[in-house]
């Protein structure tokens, strides 16, 4: 059920459009919550977050250190750098990792983040992923 759509405007405000009929605060089912921990959200149930973290850590430990790992980060900003930090830390942990950062505003990847660093700042996510597919010869 997709009840909202987002529009990313380079150099402008991001727009979110909620479609008619979407459950909003006050609906008998209650407000929709994002699947992220928000600031001051002391009532959040962290069970899902904790389980995802456990699975990610287990997966990370199971991957050979010399694996050719591609980490693709899309749209992670600096205001709340959690995803950027995880991507960079993971890239540093694997000697043959490649970190691909797709971000219209800040795609720079610092030195030392894996064997290869790729910054894409001139394409949106879908266009960048499509171009990568074409380069790899995996596009339909």
KOLTOR-418906 format. One record per atom (N, C-alpha, C, O): y, x, z; residue number from 1; chain. Coordinates in Angstrom, 1 decimal, always signed. Atoms other than C-alpha are relative to their C-alpha. Layout:
REM residues N
yy / xx / zz / num / cadena
Y / X / Z / NUM / A
...
This chain:
REM residues 140
yy / xx / zz / num / cadena
-1.2 / +0.9 / +0.0 / 1 / A
+0.0 / +0.0 / +0.0 / 1 / A
+1.2 / +0.9 / +0.0 / 1 / A
+1.5 / +1.5 / +1.0 / 1 / A
-1.2 / -0.8 / +0.1 / 2 / A
+3.1 / +1.7 / -1.2 / 2 / A
+1.2 / -0.9 / +0.1 / 2 / A
+1.5 / -1.7 / -0.8 / 2 / A
-1.1 / +0.9 / -0.3 / 3 / A
+6.1 / +0.0 / +0.3 / 3 / A
+1.4 / +0.6 / -0.2 / 3 / A
+2.4 / -0.1 / -0.1 / 3 / A
-1.3 / -0.7 / +0.1 / 4 / A
+8.8 / +2.6 / -0.2 / 4 / A
-0.2 / +1.1 / -1.1 / 4 / A
-1.3 / +1.6 / -1.4 / 4 / A
+0.0 / -1.1 / +1.0 / 5 / A
+9.7 / +5.1 / -2.9 / 5 / A
+1.2 / +0.9 / +0.3 / 5 / A
+2.2 / +0.5 / +0.9 / 5 / A
-1.0 / -1.0 / -0.3 / 6 / A
+11.8 / +8.2 / -2.6 / 6 / A
+0.6 / +0.6 / -1.3 / 6 / A
-0.2 / +0.8 / -2.3 / 6 / A
-0.7 / -0.7 / +1.2 / 7 / A
+14.3 / +9.8 / -5.1 / 7 / A
+0.7 / +1.2 / +0.5 / 7 / A
+1.5 / +1.1 / +1.4 / 7 / A
-0.6 / -1.3 / -0.4 / 8 / A
+15.2 / +13.4 / -4.7 / 8 / A
+1.1 / +0.3 / -1.0 / 8 / A
+0.9 / +0.4 / -2.2 / 8 / A
-1.2 / -0.3 / +0.8 / 9 / A
+18.7 / +14.2 / -6.0 / 9 / A
+0.5 / +1.4 / +0.3 / 9 / A
+1.0 / +1.6 / +1.4 / 9 / A
-0.5 / -1.4 / -0.2 / 10 / A
+19.5 / +17.9 / -6.4 / 10 / A
+1.5 / +0.0 / +0.3 / 10 / A
+2.3 / -0.5 / -0.5 / 10 / A
-1.4 / -0.1 / -0.4 / 11 / A
+22.8 / +18.6 / -4.6 / 11 / A
+0.6 / -1.3 / +0.5 / 11 / A
+1.8 / -1.4 / +0.8 / 11 / A
-0.5 / +1.3 / -0.4 / 12 / A
+23.1 / +15.0 / -3.5 / 12 / A
-0.9 / -0.5 / +1.1 / 12 / A
-1.9 / +0.1 / +1.6 / 12 / A
+0.8 / +0.7 / -1.0 / 13 / A
+21.7 / +12.6 / -0.9 / 13 / A
-1.4 / -0.4 / -0.5 / 13 / A
-1.5 / -0.8 / -1.6 / 13 / A
+1.3 / +0.6 / +0.4 / 14 / A
+18.0 / +11.8 / -0.9 / 14 / A
+0.1 / -1.5 / +0.2 / 14 / A
+0.7 / -1.9 / +1.2 / 14 / A
+0.0 / +1.5 / -0.1 / 15 / A
+17.4 / +8.1 / -1.4 / 15 / A
-1.4 / -0.5 / +0.3 / 15 / A
-2.4 / +0.0 / -0.3 / 15 / A
+1.3 / +0.7 / -0.2 / 16 / A
+14.6 / +6.0 / +0.0 / 16 / A
+0.3 / -1.5 / -0.2 / 16 / A
+1.2 / -2.1 / +0.3 / 16 / A
-0.2 / +1.4 / +0.3 / 17 / A
+14.2 / +2.5 / -1.3 / 17 / A
-1.3 / -0.7 / +0.6 / 17 / A
-2.4 / -0.4 / +0.2 / 17 / A
+1.1 / +0.8 / -0.6 / 18 / A
+12.1 / +0.0 / +0.7 / 18 / A
-0.1 / -1.2 / -0.8 / 18 / A
+0.9 / -2.0 / -1.0 / 18 / A
+0.3 / +1.2 / +0.8 / 19 / A
+10.5 / -2.7 / -1.4 / 19 / A
+0.0 / -1.2 / +0.8 / 19 / A
-0.3 / -1.2 / +2.0 / 19 / A
+0.0 / +1.3 / -0.6 / 20 / A
+10.9 / -6.3 / -0.6 / 20 / A
-1.4 / -0.3 / +0.6 / 20 / A
-2.4 / -0.1 / -0.1 / 20 / A
+1.3 / +0.4 / -0.6 / 21 / A
+8.2 / -7.6 / +1.8 / 21 / A
-0.6 / +1.1 / +0.8 / 21 / A
-1.7 / +0.9 / +1.4 / 21 / A
+0.6 / -1.1 / -0.8 / 22 / A
+7.6 / -4.2 / +3.5 / 22 / A
+0.2 / -0.3 / +1.4 / 22 / A
+1.2 / -0.8 / +1.9 / 22 / A
-0.1 / +0.2 / -1.4 / 23 / A
+6.9 / -4.4 / +7.2 / 23 / A
+1.1 / +0.9 / +0.6 / 23 / A
+1.1 / +2.1 / +0.4 / 23 / A
-1.1 / -0.7 / -0.6 / 24 / A
+10.0 / -3.4 / +9.1 / 24 / A
+0.0 / -0.2 / +1.5 / 24 / A
-0.7 / -1.1 / +2.0 / 24 / A
-0.1 / +0.3 / -1.4 / 25 / A
+10.9 / -3.2 / +12.8 / 25 / A
+0.2 / -1.5 / +0.2 / 25 / A
+1.0 / -2.1 / -0.4 / 25 / A
-0.1 / +1.5 / -0.3 / 26 / A
+10.4 / -6.7 / +14.3 / 26 / A
-1.1 / -0.8 / -0.7 / 26 / A
-1.3 / -1.9 / -0.3 / 26 / A
+1.2 / +0.6 / +0.6 / 27 / A
+7.5 / -7.5 / +12.0 / 27 / A
-1.1 / -0.2 / +1.1 / 27 / A
-1.1 / +0.7 / +2.0 / 27 / A
+1.0 / +0.2 / -1.1 / 28 / A
+4.6 / -8.9 / +14.1 / 28 / A
-1.0 / +1.1 / +0.1 / 28 / A
-1.6 / +1.3 / +1.1 / 28 / A
+0.9 / -1.2 / +0.0 / 29 / A
+2.6 / -5.8 / +13.1 / 29 / A
+0.7 / +1.2 / +0.6 / 29 / A
+0.1 / +2.2 / +0.8 / 29 / A
-0.8 / -1.1 / -0.5 / 30 / A
+5.3 / -3.6 / +14.5 / 30 / A
+0.6 / +0.9 / -1.1 / 30 / A
+0.2 / +0.7 / -2.2 / 30 / A
-0.6 / -0.8 / +1.0 / 31 / A
+7.4 / -1.0 / +12.8 / 31 / A
-0.9 / +1.0 / -0.6 / 31 / A
-1.9 / +1.5 / +0.1 / 31 / A
+0.8 / -1.1 / +0.6 / 32 / A
+5.9 / +1.6 / +10.4 / 32 / A
+0.5 / +1.2 / +0.7 / 32 / A
+1.7 / +1.4 / +0.9 / 32 / A
-0.3 / -1.3 / -0.6 / 33 / A
+5.8 / +5.0 / +11.9 / 33 / A
-0.3 / +1.1 / -1.1 / 33 / A
-1.4 / +1.0 / -1.7 / 33 / A
+0.4 / -1.1 / +0.8 / 34 / A
+5.9 / +8.2 / +9.9 / 34 / A
-1.1 / +0.8 / +0.6 / 34 / A
-1.3 / +0.7 / +1.8 / 34 / A
+1.2 / -0.7 / -0.5 / 35 / A
+2.8 / +10.4 / +10.2 / 35 / A
+0.5 / +1.4 / +0.5 / 35 / A
-0.3 / +2.4 / +0.2 / 35 / A
-0.5 / -1.2 / -0.5 / 36 / A
+4.9 / +13.1 / +11.8 / 36 / A
+0.6 / -0.2 / +1.4 / 36 / A
+1.0 / -1.3 / +1.8 / 36 / A
-0.6 / +0.0 / -1.3 / 37 / A
+6.2 / +13.9 / +15.3 / 37 / A
+1.5 / +0.0 / -0.2 / 37 / A
+2.0 / +1.0 / -0.7 / 37 / A
-1.5 / +0.0 / +0.1 / 38 / A
+9.9 / +12.9 / +15.5 / 38 / A
+0.6 / +0.5 / +1.3 / 38 / A
-0.1 / +0.6 / +2.3 / 38 / A
-0.7 / -0.6 / -1.2 / 39 / A
+12.4 / +14.4 / +17.9 / 39 / A
+0.1 / -1.1 / +1.1 / 39 / A
+0.4 / -2.3 / +0.8 / 39 / A
-0.1 / +0.9 / -1.1 / 40 / A
+12.3 / +12.7 / +21.3 / 40 / A
-1.0 / -1.1 / +0.0 / 40 / A
-0.8 / -2.1 / +0.6 / 40 / A
+1.0 / +1.0 / +0.1 / 41 / A
+9.2 / +10.8 / +20.4 / 41 / A
-1.1 / +0.2 / +1.1 / 41 / A
-2.1 / +0.7 / +0.8 / 41 / A
+0.9 / -0.3 / -1.1 / 42 / A
+7.6 / +10.9 / +23.8 / 42 / A
-1.2 / -0.9 / +0.1 / 42 / A
-2.2 / -0.7 / +0.9 / 42 / A
+1.1 / +0.9 / -0.1 / 43 / A
+5.3 / +8.0 / +23.2 / 43 / A
-1.0 / +0.2 / -1.2 / 43 / A
-1.9 / -0.6 / -1.3 / 43 / A
+0.9 / -0.2 / +1.1 / 44 / A
+3.5 / +9.5 / +20.2 / 44 / A
-1.4 / +0.3 / +0.4 / 44 / A
-1.6 / +0.9 / +1.4 / 44 / A
+1.5 / -0.3 / -0.2 / 45 / A
-0.3 / +9.5 / +20.1 / 45 / A
-0.3 / +1.2 / -0.8 / 45 / A
-0.3 / +1.2 / -2.0 / 45 / A
+0.3 / -1.3 / +0.8 / 46 / A
-1.2 / +13.1 / +19.2 / 46 / A
-1.4 / +0.2 / -0.4 / 46 / A
-1.8 / +1.3 / -0.9 / 46 / A
+1.4 / -0.2 / +0.3 / 47 / A
-4.9 / +12.5 / +18.7 / 47 / A
-0.2 / +0.4 / -1.5 / 47 / A
-0.9 / +1.4 / -1.7 / 47 / A
+0.2 / -0.4 / +1.4 / 48 / A
-4.6 / +12.6 / +14.9 / 48 / A
+0.6 / +1.4 / -0.3 / 48 / A
+0.0 / +2.2 / -1.0 / 48 / A
-0.7 / -1.3 / +0.2 / 49 / A
-2.2 / +15.6 / +14.9 / 49 / A
-0.9 / +1.1 / +0.6 / 49 / A
-1.2 / +2.1 / -0.1 / 49 / A
+0.8 / -1.0 / -0.6 / 50 / A
-4.5 / +17.5 / +17.3 / 50 / A
-1.3 / +0.2 / -0.8 / 50 / A
-1.8 / +1.3 / -1.0 / 50 / A
+1.2 / -0.1 / +0.8 / 51 / A
-7.6 / +16.7 / +15.2 / 51 / A
+0.2 / +0.7 / -1.3 / 51 / A
-0.6 / +1.6 / -1.7 / 51 / A
-0.3 / -0.8 / +1.3 / 52 / A
-5.9 / +17.9 / +12.0 / 52 / A
+0.2 / +1.5 / +0.3 / 52 / A
-0.2 / +2.3 / -0.5 / 52 / A
-0.2 / -1.4 / -0.4 / 53 / A
-4.9 / +21.1 / +13.8 / 53 / A
-1.3 / +0.7 / +0.2 / 53 / A
-1.5 / +1.8 / -0.2 / 53 / A
+1.4 / -0.6 / -0.3 / 54 / A
-8.5 / +21.7 / +15.0 / 54 / A
-0.7 / +0.2 / -1.4 / 54 / A
-1.3 / +1.3 / -1.5 / 54 / A
+0.6 / -0.2 / +1.2 / 55 / A
-9.8 / +21.1 / +11.5 / 55 / A
+0.6 / +1.1 / -0.9 / 55 / A
-0.1 / +1.9 / -1.5 / 55 / A
-0.7 / -1.1 / +0.7 / 56 / A
-7.2 / +23.4 / +9.9 / 56 / A
-0.4 / +1.4 / +0.5 / 56 / A
-0.7 / +2.3 / -0.2 / 56 / A
+0.4 / -1.3 / -0.6 / 57 / A
-8.0 / +26.2 / +12.4 / 57 / A
-1.4 / +0.3 / -0.3 / 57 / A
-1.7 / +1.5 / -0.6 / 57 / A
+1.5 / -0.2 / +0.3 / 58 / A
-11.8 / +25.8 / +11.8 / 58 / A
-0.1 / +0.4 / -1.4 / 58 / A
-0.9 / +1.4 / -1.7 / 58 / A
+0.1 / -0.3 / +1.4 / 59 / A
-11.3 / +25.9 / +8.1 / 59 / A
+0.6 / +1.4 / -0.2 / 59 / A
-0.1 / +2.2 / -0.9 / 59 / A
-0.6 / -1.4 / +0.2 / 60 / A
-9.0 / +29.0 / +8.3 / 60 / A
-0.9 / +1.1 / +0.4 / 60 / A
-1.0 / +2.1 / -0.2 / 60 / A
+1.0 / -1.0 / -0.5 / 61 / A
-11.6 / +30.9 / +10.3 / 61 / A
-1.2 / +0.1 / -0.9 / 61 / A
-1.8 / +1.1 / -0.9 / 61 / A
+1.2 / -0.1 / +0.9 / 62 / A
-14.3 / +30.0 / +7.8 / 62 / A
+0.2 / +0.6 / -1.3 / 62 / A
-0.7 / +1.0 / -2.0 / 62 / A
-0.3 / -0.6 / +1.3 / 63 / A
-12.5 / +31.4 / +4.8 / 63 / A
+0.0 / +1.5 / +0.1 / 63 / A
+0.6 / +2.1 / +1.0 / 63 / A
+0.0 / -1.5 / -0.1 / 64 / A
-13.2 / +35.1 / +4.1 / 64 / A
+1.4 / +0.6 / -0.2 / 64 / A
+2.2 / +0.1 / -0.9 / 64 / A
-1.4 / -0.7 / +0.0 / 65 / A
-10.2 / +37.4 / +4.7 / 65 / A
+0.4 / +0.4 / -1.4 / 65 / A
+1.6 / +0.5 / -1.7 / 65 / A
-0.3 / -0.5 / +1.3 / 66 / A
-10.4 / +38.6 / +1.1 / 66 / A
+0.0 / -1.1 / -1.1 / 66 / A
+0.0 / -0.8 / -2.3 / 66 / A
+0.1 / +1.2 / +0.9 / 67 / A
-10.6 / +35.1 / -0.5 / 67 / A
+1.3 / +0.0 / -0.8 / 67 / A
+2.4 / +0.2 / -0.3 / 67 / A
-1.1 / +0.3 / +0.8 / 68 / A
-8.3 / +34.4 / -3.4 / 68 / A
+0.5 / -1.4 / +0.3 / 68 / A
+0.0 / -2.4 / -0.3 / 68 / A
-0.5 / +1.2 / -0.5 / 69 / A
-6.3 / +31.7 / -1.7 / 69 / A
+1.3 / -0.3 / -0.6 / 69 / A
+2.2 / +0.5 / -0.6 / 69 / A
-1.3 / +0.5 / +0.5 / 70 / A
-3.5 / +29.7 / -3.3 / 70 / A
+0.6 / -1.0 / +1.0 / 70 / A
+0.0 / -2.0 / +1.2 / 70 / A
-0.7 / +0.9 / -0.9 / 71 / A
-1.1 / +28.1 / -0.9 / 71 / A
+1.2 / -0.6 / -0.7 / 71 / A
+2.1 / +0.2 / -1.1 / 71 / A
-1.1 / +0.6 / +0.8 / 72 / A
+1.2 / +25.6 / -2.6 / 72 / A
+0.8 / -0.9 / +1.0 / 72 / A
+0.3 / -1.8 / +1.6 / 72 / A
-0.9 / +0.7 / -1.0 / 73 / A
+4.1 / +24.4 / -0.4 / 73 / A
+1.1 / -0.8 / -0.8 / 73 / A
+1.7 / -0.2 / -1.7 / 73 / A
-0.9 / +0.8 / +0.8 / 74 / A
+6.2 / +21.5 / -1.8 / 74 / A
+1.0 / -0.6 / +0.9 / 74 / A
+0.7 / -1.4 / +1.8 / 74 / A
-1.1 / +0.7 / -0.6 / 75 / A
+9.6 / +20.5 / -0.5 / 75 / A
+0.2 / +0.3 / +1.5 / 75 / A
+1.0 / -0.5 / +2.1 / 75 / A
-0.2 / -0.3 / -1.4 / 76 / A
+9.4 / +22.1 / +3.0 / 76 / A
+1.3 / +0.6 / +0.2 / 76 / A
+1.6 / +1.7 / -0.4 / 76 / A
-1.4 / -0.5 / -0.3 / 77 / A
+12.9 / +22.7 / +4.3 / 77 / A
+0.1 / +0.9 / +1.2 / 77 / A
-0.9 / +1.2 / +1.8 / 77 / A
-0.3 / -0.9 / -1.1 / 78 / A
+14.5 / +25.0 / +6.8 / 78 / A
+0.4 / -0.7 / +1.3 / 78 / A
+0.4 / -0.1 / +2.4 / 78 / A
-0.5 / +0.7 / -1.2 / 79 / A
+15.9 / +22.3 / +9.2 / 79 / A
-1.1 / -0.1 / +1.0 / 79 / A
-0.9 / +0.1 / +2.2 / 79 / A
+1.2 / +0.1 / -0.9 / 80 / A
+12.4 / +21.8 / +10.7 / 80 / A
-1.1 / +0.9 / -0.8 / 80 / A
-1.8 / +0.3 / -1.6 / 80 / A
+0.8 / -0.9 / +0.8 / 81 / A
+10.5 / +24.9 / +9.4 / 81 / A
-1.5 / +0.1 / +0.3 / 81 / A
-2.1 / +1.1 / -0.1 / 81 / A
+1.4 / +0.0 / -0.5 / 82 / A
+7.1 / +24.0 / +10.8 / 82 / A
-1.0 / +0.3 / -1.2 / 82 / A
-1.8 / +1.2 / -1.1 / 82 / A
+0.9 / -0.2 / +1.2 / 83 / A
+5.4 / +23.8 / +7.3 / 83 / A
+0.2 / +1.3 / -0.6 / 83 / A
-0.8 / +2.0 / -0.9 / 83 / A
-0.3 / -1.4 / +0.6 / 84 / A
+7.1 / +26.9 / +6.0 / 84 / A
-0.6 / +1.0 / +0.9 / 84 / A
-1.2 / +2.0 / +0.3 / 84 / A
+0.6 / -1.0 / -0.9 / 85 / A
+6.0 / +28.8 / +9.1 / 85 / A
-1.5 / +0.1 / -0.2 / 85 / A
-2.1 / +1.2 / -0.2 / 85 / A
+1.4 / +0.0 / +0.1 / 86 / A
+2.4 / +27.7 / +8.7 / 86 / A
-0.4 / +0.6 / -1.4 / 86 / A
-1.4 / +1.4 / -1.4 / 86 / A
+0.3 / -0.6 / +1.3 / 87 / A
+2.4 / +28.5 / +5.0 / 87 / A
+0.1 / +1.5 / -0.1 / 87 / A
-0.8 / +2.2 / -0.6 / 87 / A
-0.3 / -1.5 / +0.0 / 88 / A
+3.9 / +32.0 / +5.5 / 88 / A
-1.1 / +0.7 / +0.9 / 88 / A
-1.6 / +1.7 / +0.5 / 88 / A
+0.9 / -0.6 / -0.9 / 89 / A
+1.6 / +32.7 / +8.4 / 89 / A
-1.4 / +0.1 / -0.6 / 89 / A
-2.1 / +1.1 / -0.5 / 89 / A
+1.3 / +0.1 / +0.6 / 90 / A
-1.5 / +31.6 / +6.5 / 90 / A
+0.0 / +1.0 / -1.2 / 90 / A
-1.1 / +1.7 / -1.3 / 90 / A
-0.1 / -1.0 / +1.1 / 91 / A
-0.4 / +33.7 / +3.4 / 91 / A
-0.2 / +1.4 / +0.6 / 91 / A
-0.8 / +2.3 / -0.1 / 91 / A
+0.1 / -1.4 / -0.6 / 92 / A
+0.0 / +36.8 / +5.7 / 92 / A
-1.4 / +0.3 / +0.5 / 92 / A
-1.8 / +1.4 / +0.6 / 92 / A
+1.3 / -0.2 / -0.6 / 93 / A
-3.5 / +36.2 / +7.1 / 93 / A
-1.1 / +0.3 / -1.0 / 93 / A
-2.2 / +0.8 / -0.6 / 93 / A
+1.1 / -0.3 / +1.0 / 94 / A
-5.4 / +36.6 / +3.8 / 94 / A
+0.6 / +1.0 / -1.0 / 94 / A
+1.6 / +0.8 / -1.6 / 94 / A
-0.5 / -1.1 / +0.8 / 95 / A
-5.0 / +39.8 / +1.8 / 95 / A
+0.2 / -0.4 / -1.5 / 95 / A
+1.0 / +0.2 / -2.1 / 95 / A
-0.1 / +0.4 / +1.4 / 96 / A
-5.4 / +38.1 / -1.6 / 96 / A
+0.7 / -1.4 / -0.2 / 96 / A
+0.5 / -2.0 / -1.2 / 96 / A
-0.6 / +1.3 / +0.1 / 97 / A
-3.4 / +35.0 / -0.9 / 97 / A
+1.3 / +0.0 / -0.9 / 97 / A
+1.9 / +1.0 / -1.0 / 97 / A
-1.2 / +0.3 / +0.8 / 98 / A
-0.7 / +33.6 / -3.2 / 98 / A
+0.8 / -1.1 / +0.6 / 98 / A
+0.2 / -2.2 / +0.8 / 98 / A
-0.8 / +1.1 / -0.5 / 99 / A
+2.2 / +31.5 / -1.8 / 99 / A
+0.9 / -0.4 / -1.1 / 99 / A
+1.7 / +0.3 / -1.5 / 99 / A
-0.8 / +0.6 / +1.0 / 100 / A
+3.8 / +29.2 / -4.2 / 100 / A
+0.9 / -1.0 / +0.7 / 100 / A
+0.4 / -2.0 / +1.3 / 100 / A
-0.9 / +0.9 / -0.7 / 101 / A
+6.9 / +27.5 / -2.8 / 101 / A
+0.9 / -0.7 / -1.1 / 101 / A
+1.6 / -0.1 / -1.9 / 101 / A
-0.8 / +0.9 / +0.9 / 102 / A
+8.4 / +24.6 / -4.8 / 102 / A
+1.0 / -0.7 / +0.9 / 102 / A
+0.7 / -1.6 / +1.7 / 102 / A
-1.1 / +0.6 / -0.8 / 103 / A
+11.8 / +23.6 / -3.4 / 103 / A
+1.3 / +0.1 / -0.8 / 103 / A
+1.7 / +1.2 / -1.1 / 103 / A
-1.2 / +0.0 / +0.8 / 104 / A
+14.9 / +22.6 / -5.2 / 104 / A
+1.2 / +0.7 / +0.6 / 104 / A
+2.1 / +1.2 / -0.1 / 104 / A
-1.1 / -0.6 / -0.8 / 105 / A
+17.2 / +24.0 / -2.5 / 105 / A
-0.2 / +1.4 / +0.5 / 105 / A
+0.7 / +2.2 / +0.5 / 105 / A
+0.3 / -1.3 / -0.5 / 106 / A
+15.5 / +27.0 / -1.1 / 106 / A
-1.5 / +0.4 / -0.2 / 106 / A
-2.3 / +0.1 / +0.7 / 106 / A
+1.4 / -0.4 / +0.3 / 107 / A
+12.4 / +28.4 / -2.7 / 107 / A
-0.4 / +1.4 / +0.3 / 107 / A
-1.5 / +1.8 / +0.0 / 107 / A
+0.3 / -1.4 / -0.2 / 108 / A
+12.7 / +32.0 / -1.6 / 108 / A
-1.2 / +0.2 / +0.9 / 108 / A
-1.3 / -0.5 / +1.9 / 108 / A
+1.1 / -0.4 / -0.8 / 109 / A
+9.5 / +33.5 / -0.2 / 109 / A
+0.2 / +1.4 / +0.5 / 109 / A
+0.4 / +2.3 / -0.3 / 109 / A
-0.3 / -1.3 / -0.5 / 110 / A
+10.0 / +36.4 / +2.1 / 110 / A
-1.1 / +1.0 / -0.3 / 110 / A
-2.2 / +0.7 / -0.5 / 110 / A
+1.0 / -1.1 / +0.2 / 111 / A
+8.3 / +39.8 / +1.5 / 111 / A
-1.1 / -0.1 / +1.0 / 111 / A
-0.9 / -0.5 / +2.2 / 111 / A
+1.1 / +0.0 / -1.0 / 112 / A
+4.9 / +40.2 / +3.1 / 112 / A
-0.8 / -1.3 / +0.1 / 112 / A
-1.8 / -1.3 / +0.9 / 112 / A
+0.7 / +1.2 / +0.0 / 113 / A
+3.7 / +36.7 / +2.4 / 113 / A
-1.1 / -0.1 / -1.1 / 113 / A
-0.9 / -0.7 / -2.1 / 113 / A
+1.1 / +0.1 / +1.0 / 114 / A
+0.5 / +37.3 / +0.6 / 114 / A
+0.1 / +1.1 / -1.1 / 114 / A
+1.2 / +1.7 / -1.2 / 114 / A
+0.0 / -1.0 / +1.2 / 115 / A
-0.4 / +39.4 / -2.5 / 115 / A
+1.0 / -0.4 / -1.0 / 115 / A
+1.6 / +0.5 / -1.7 / 115 / A
-0.9 / +0.5 / +1.1 / 116 / A
+1.7 / +37.2 / -4.8 / 116 / A
+0.9 / -1.0 / +0.7 / 116 / A
+0.5 / -1.8 / +1.5 / 116 / A
-1.0 / +1.0 / -0.5 / 117 / A
+4.9 / +35.2 / -4.1 / 117 / A
+0.6 / -0.6 / -1.2 / 117 / A
+1.0 / +0.1 / -2.1 / 117 / A
-0.6 / +0.8 / +1.2 / 118 / A
+6.1 / +32.5 / -6.5 / 118 / A
+1.0 / -1.0 / +0.6 / 118 / A
+0.7 / -1.8 / +1.4 / 118 / A
-1.1 / +0.9 / -0.4 / 119 / A
+9.4 / +30.7 / -6.0 / 119 / A
+0.4 / -0.9 / -1.2 / 119 / A
+0.7 / -0.3 / -2.2 / 119 / A
-0.4 / +0.9 / +1.1 / 120 / A
+10.1 / +27.6 / -8.1 / 120 / A
+1.1 / -0.9 / +0.5 / 120 / A
+0.9 / -1.7 / +1.4 / 120 / A
-1.2 / +0.7 / -0.5 / 121 / A
+13.6 / +26.2 / -7.6 / 121 / A
+0.7 / -0.8 / -1.1 / 121 / A
+1.7 / -1.5 / -0.8 / 121 / A
-0.7 / +0.7 / +1.1 / 122 / A
+14.4 / +24.7 / -11.0 / 122 / A
-0.8 / -1.2 / -0.5 / 122 / A
-0.4 / -1.8 / -1.5 / 122 / A
+0.8 / +1.1 / +0.4 / 123 / A
+11.7 / +22.0 / -11.2 / 123 / A
-0.3 / -0.9 / +1.3 / 123 / A
-0.5 / -0.3 / +2.4 / 123 / A
+0.5 / +0.8 / -1.0 / 124 / A
+10.8 / +19.0 / -9.1 / 124 / A
-1.5 / +0.2 / +0.2 / 124 / A
-2.1 / +0.9 / -0.6 / 124 / A
+1.4 / -0.2 / -0.4 / 125 / A
+7.3 / +18.8 / -7.5 / 125 / A
-0.9 / -0.4 / -1.2 / 125 / A
-1.8 / +0.5 / -1.6 / 125 / A
+0.9 / +0.5 / +1.0 / 126 / A
+5.6 / +16.8 / -10.3 / 126 / A
+0.1 / +0.9 / -1.2 / 126 / A
-0.9 / +1.3 / -1.8 / 126 / A
-0.2 / -0.8 / +1.2 / 127 / A
+7.1 / +18.9 / -13.1 / 127 / A
-0.5 / +1.4 / +0.2 / 127 / A
-1.1 / +2.0 / -0.6 / 127 / A
+0.6 / -1.4 / -0.3 / 128 / A
+6.2 / +22.2 / -11.3 / 128 / A
-1.5 / +0.0 / +0.0 / 128 / A
-2.1 / +0.9 / -0.6 / 128 / A
+1.5 / +0.1 / +0.0 / 129 / A
+2.6 / +21.1 / -10.7 / 129 / A
-0.5 / -0.2 / -1.4 / 129 / A
-1.6 / +0.4 / -1.7 / 129 / A
+0.4 / +0.2 / +1.4 / 130 / A
+2.3 / +19.9 / -14.3 / 130 / A
+0.1 / +1.3 / -0.7 / 130 / A
-0.9 / +1.7 / -1.5 / 130 / A
-0.1 / -1.3 / +0.6 / 131 / A
+3.6 / +23.3 / -15.5 / 131 / A
-1.1 / +1.0 / +0.4 / 131 / A
-1.6 / +1.7 / -0.4 / 131 / A
+1.0 / -0.8 / -0.5 / 132 / A
+1.2 / +25.1 / -13.3 / 132 / A
-1.4 / -0.3 / -0.6 / 132 / A
-2.1 / +0.5 / -1.0 / 132 / A
+1.2 / +0.5 / +0.7 / 133 / A
-1.7 / +23.0 / -14.6 / 133 / A
-0.1 / +0.5 / -1.4 / 133 / A
-1.1 / +1.0 / -1.9 / 133 / A
+0.0 / -0.4 / +1.4 / 134 / A
-0.7 / +23.8 / -18.2 / 134 / A
-0.2 / +1.5 / -0.1 / 134 / A
-1.0 / +2.0 / -0.9 / 134 / A
+0.2 / -1.4 / +0.0 / 135 / A
-0.5 / +27.5 / -17.4 / 135 / A
-1.4 / +0.4 / +0.3 / 135 / A
-2.0 / +1.4 / -0.3 / 135 / A
+1.4 / -0.3 / -0.4 / 136 / A
-3.9 / +27.5 / -15.8 / 136 / A
-1.0 / -0.6 / -1.0 / 136 / A
-2.2 / -0.4 / -0.9 / 136 / A
+0.9 / +0.6 / +1.0 / 137 / A
-5.3 / +25.4 / -18.7 / 137 / A
-0.8 / -1.1 / +0.7 / 137 / A
-1.9 / -1.4 / +0.1 / 137 / A
+0.8 / +1.1 / -0.7 / 138 / A
-6.4 / +22.6 / -16.3 / 138 / A
+0.6 / -1.4 / -0.2 / 138 / A
+0.1 / -2.4 / +0.3 / 138 / A
-0.7 / +1.3 / +0.3 / 139 / A
-4.0 / +19.9 / -17.5 / 139 / A
-0.9 / -0.9 / -0.9 / 139 / A
-1.6 / -0.4 / -1.8 / 139 / A
+0.9 / +0.9 / +0.8 / 140 / A
-5.8 / +16.8 / -19.0 / 140 / A
+0.5 / -0.1 / -1.4 / 140 / A
-0.1 / -0.8 / -2.2 / 140 / A
